[in-house]
Amino acid sequence: MKMKRKYENKIPNESAESTSEKTTHSNKKIIQVIYDRAIKWFIRRGFDKKAENIIFSGKVQDYIAGISKKLDSYKERLKPLWSEIDSIITCLLSKDFPAKFKILALASIIYLITPIDLIPDVLGIGLIDDICVLVQVISTIFGSIKNMQGKENMNEDQN
């Protein structure tokens, strides 16, 4: 009687394409987990409260001036998002920008420059959580502004 070898019953190796698809799917899951946790960390740590205090004390311009050197240190690493970050800072300094968006925007900037966050910035991948928060804040703010403008346009059309 012939004995079977252990490896004879195993399924042959998957093709490189399906392995690549599994890796991509796995990476997407990891990114989603990091994204979800970064947003929760951002909310729980009270960055919005600190931002609210700065905004309502009227010291936004002083605060931005004080952290400008720190922000510049991120410019190269966050190049794809820099124009949006710059837009957020411009909005923060505008008197016409709604307070709730100023709080959210400033909270995301504070999160970015704070070294203690979900994934410490000293690690090579440390900006992943910061980027997740920035992307969420940017999409929330600019999406809300577009919706508000759309409603204003509809109201003007009705009158």
C-alpha positions as CSV (number, residue, x, y, z in Angstrom):
1,M,0.0,0.0,0.0
2,K,1.3,3.4,-1.0
3,M,1.2,6.2,1.5
4,K,0.2,9.6,0.5
5,R,2.5,12.5,1.1
6,K,1.2,15.4,3.1
7,Y,1.4,17.9,0.3
8,E,-0.6,15.8,-2.2
9,N,-4.0,16.7,-0.8
10,K,-3.3,20.4,-0.6
11,I,-4.7,22.8,-3.2
12,P,-2.1,24.0,-5.7
13,N,-0.7,27.5,-5.2
14,E,-3.1,30.2,-6.3
15,S,-2.2,32.3,-9.2
16,A,-0.2,35.5,-8.7
17,E,-3.2,37.5,-9.8
18,S,-5.5,36.1,-7.1
19,T,-2.8,36.5,-4.5
20,S,-2.4,40.1,-5.5
21,E,-6.2,40.7,-5.3
22,K,-6.2,39.2,-1.8
23,T,-3.3,41.4,-0.8
24,T,-5.1,44.5,-2.1
25,H,-8.3,43.5,-0.3
26,S,-6.3,42.9,2.9
27,N,-4.6,46.3,2.6
28,K,-7.9,48.0,2.1
29,K,-9.2,46.3,5.3
30,I,-6.2,47.5,7.2
31,I,-6.5,51.1,5.9
32,Q,-10.2,51.1,6.8
33,V,-9.4,49.9,10.4
34,I,-6.8,52.6,10.7
35,Y,-9.2,55.2,9.3
36,D,-12.0,54.2,11.7
37,R,-9.7,54.2,14.7
38,A,-8.1,57.5,13.8
39,I,-11.5,59.2,13.6
40,K,-12.5,57.7,16.9
41,W,-9.2,58.7,18.5
42,F,-9.6,62.2,17.1
43,I,-13.1,62.6,18.5
44,R,-12.4,61.1,22.0
45,R,-9.2,63.1,22.6
46,G,-11.0,66.4,22.7
47,F,-9.2,68.2,19.9
48,D,-12.5,69.9,19.1
49,K,-12.6,71.4,22.6
50,K,-9.1,72.9,22.4
51,A,-10.0,74.3,18.9
52,E,-13.3,75.7,20.2
53,N,-11.4,77.5,23.1
54,I,-8.9,79.0,20.6
55,I,-11.6,80.1,18.2
56,F,-13.9,81.7,20.8
57,S,-11.0,83.4,22.5
58,G,-10.3,85.2,19.2
59,K,-6.7,83.9,19.0
60,V,-6.9,81.9,15.8
61,Q,-4.5,84.1,13.9
62,D,-2.0,84.1,16.8
63,Y,-2.3,80.3,17.1
64,I,-1.8,79.7,13.3
65,A,1.2,82.1,13.4
66,G,2.6,80.2,16.4
67,I,2.4,76.8,14.7
68,S,3.4,77.9,11.1
69,K,6.9,76.5,11.5
70,K,5.6,73.2,12.7
71,L,3.1,73.1,9.8
72,D,5.8,73.9,7.3
73,S,7.7,70.8,8.5
74,Y,4.8,68.7,7.1
75,K,4.5,70.5,3.8
76,E,6.7,68.0,1.8
77,R,5.3,64.9,3.4
78,L,1.7,66.0,2.9
79,K,2.2,67.5,-0.6
80,P,-0.9,65.9,-2.2
81,L,-3.1,67.4,0.5
82,W,-1.2,70.7,1.0
83,S,-3.5,72.8,-1.1
84,E,-6.5,71.6,1.0
85,I,-4.7,72.2,4.2
86,D,-3.8,75.7,3.0
87,S,-7.5,76.3,2.1
88,I,-8.5,75.2,5.6
89,I,-6.1,77.7,7.1
90,T,-7.5,80.4,4.9
91,C,-11.0,79.5,5.9
92,L,-10.0,79.6,9.6
93,L,-8.8,83.2,9.2
94,S,-12.0,84.3,7.4
95,K,-14.7,86.0,9.3
96,D,-17.4,84.5,7.0
97,F,-16.5,80.9,7.7
98,P,-19.1,79.2,10.0
99,A,-17.8,78.6,13.5
100,K,-18.6,74.8,13.5
101,F,-16.4,74.4,10.4
102,K,-13.6,76.5,12.0
103,I,-13.7,74.2,15.1
104,L,-13.5,71.1,13.0
105,A,-10.7,72.6,10.7
106,L,-8.6,73.8,13.6
107,A,-9.1,70.5,15.5
108,S,-7.7,68.6,12.5
109,I,-4.7,71.0,12.3
110,I,-4.1,70.5,16.0
111,Y,-4.3,66.7,15.6
112,L,-1.8,66.9,12.7
113,I,0.9,68.8,14.7
114,T,0.3,66.9,18.0
115,P,3.0,64.2,18.3
116,I,0.9,62.0,20.5
117,D,-1.8,60.5,18.4
118,L,-3.1,57.1,17.3
119,I,0.1,56.2,15.3
120,P,3.0,58.3,16.7
121,D,4.6,60.5,14.0
122,V,8.1,59.2,14.8
123,L,7.3,55.9,13.2
124,G,7.7,55.7,9.4
125,I,4.0,55.3,8.9
126,G,3.0,57.8,11.5
127,L,1.2,60.2,9.2
128,I,-1.4,57.6,8.1
129,D,-3.8,58.5,10.9
130,D,-3.3,62.2,10.4
131,I,-4.1,61.9,6.7
132,C,-7.2,59.9,7.6
133,V,-8.4,62.7,9.9
134,L,-7.5,65.4,7.4
135,V,-9.3,63.7,4.5
136,Q,-12.4,63.2,6.6
137,V,-12.4,66.8,7.8
138,I,-11.7,68.2,4.4
139,S,-14.5,66.1,2.8
140,T,-16.9,67.0,5.6
141,I,-16.3,70.7,5.4
142,F,-16.2,71.1,1.6
143,G,-19.1,68.7,1.1
144,S,-21.2,70.7,3.6
145,I,-20.2,74.0,2.0
146,K,-21.3,72.7,-1.4
147,N,-24.6,71.5,0.0
148,M,-25.2,74.9,1.6
149,Q,-24.4,76.7,-1.6
150,G,-26.7,74.4,-3.5
151,K,-29.5,75.1,-1.1
152,E,-28.9,78.9,-1.4
153,N,-29.0,78.6,-5.2
154,M,-32.3,76.7,-5.0
155,N,-33.8,79.4,-2.7
156,E,-32.7,82.1,-5.1
157,D,-34.3,80.2,-8.0
158,Q,-37.6,79.9,-6.1
159,N,-37.7,83.7,-5.4
